[in-house]
Amino acid sequence: MAMYLTRFNYTPDTWARLIQKPEDRRHAARDYIESVGGKLHGFWYAFGERDGMTLWEAPDNVSMAAVALALGSGGALSSIETTPLLEVEELIAALKKAQSVHYRPPGT
């Protein structure tokens, strides 16, 4: 299965609801990814550009996209960005494959 890093920001209204009624959102995140056959590996909050991050494992891009679309359409997030992560071995395979790609820069 593939790994994905999601970075997100809550809306001010979501923060206000969490202040009124604090809850551990890891349980909900685990339910979302397990519904498509995946696994939650981590859930963190952060200071800075993003409010939080999750590390997920999903069977494929379509499954992860379904979770990201559901989360993004729910109204609790002001932004969501999901990045597929490559294993070191996958990058090495891509580097080797790149040797056969004959790129030509614009204007040359």
N, C-alpha and C positions, 0 to 999 in steps of 0.2 A: 504494500500500500504506500501511497505517496504522503509526504508530510507538507503541511501548510502553516504559515505564520499569518495570523490575522491581527491587524492593528485597528483599534476603533476609538471613537469618541462618543460619549453620551451627550444627549441634549441637556440643556439646563433643567427642563422639566423632569427628565429621568433622574438627575442628581437630586432634585427636590423630593421626588418620591422615595429614593433610597435613603435620604436623610430622615424622612418621616417614618419609614419602615425599612430599616437595614436588612439586607438579605445576602446570602452567599450565592452569587450568580454562577458559580462553578457547576452547581447541580443542574441548572437549566442548560448551560453550555454542553454538559455531558449528554443530556437527553437529546439535544439537537443533533449532535454528530453521531450518536449511537443509532438514531432513527434512520440513517443512511448507511449503516454498517461500518462506521468509523470509530475512532477513539480520541478522547481528549487527553493530551499529554501534559498540559499546563495552562494555567490561567493566572495572569498577573495584572495588577494595577500599576500605574507609573505616574511620575511627575514629568511634565514636559509637553512635547508636541502631541502625544497620544495619551488617552486616559487609561487604556489597557491593551493587553495582548493575549492571544491564545495560541497554543501550539496544538494542532490537530493532525490526525492521521485519517485519511479517507481512501476508499477503494479506487476512486478516479476523479478526474476534474469535474465531471458532470455532478457527482454526488456532493463535492465541496462547493460547487457553484450553487447548487440547490440550497444548501445551508446558508451561504453568504446572501443569496437573494432573499430568503425568508427573514434573516436577521435585518437586512437593510430595509425591507419593506415594513417592518414592525413599528417604526416610528420612535423607538427608544434611542436610536443612534443618529448622530449628526454626520458621522462619516465611518466608513468601513473599507479596509483595503486588505485583500488576501493575496499572499505571495506563495507560489509553489516553491518548495525547497528541493534542491538536488543533493543527493548523496555524493560523496567525494568520487566514488567510482563512476557515477553518472557524468560528472563533470569531466573526468579523464576520458571517458568514451566520447563525449562531445568535442573535447579538444582534438582527439585523434580524427574524428569525422570532419572537423573544421579544416584539416589539412587538405581535404579533397574539394573544398568549396573555393572556387576561383572568383574571389571578390574583386571588383573594379571600382575604385573610388570615383565619385562624380567628376566629370570633366577630364578624365584621363583616357 
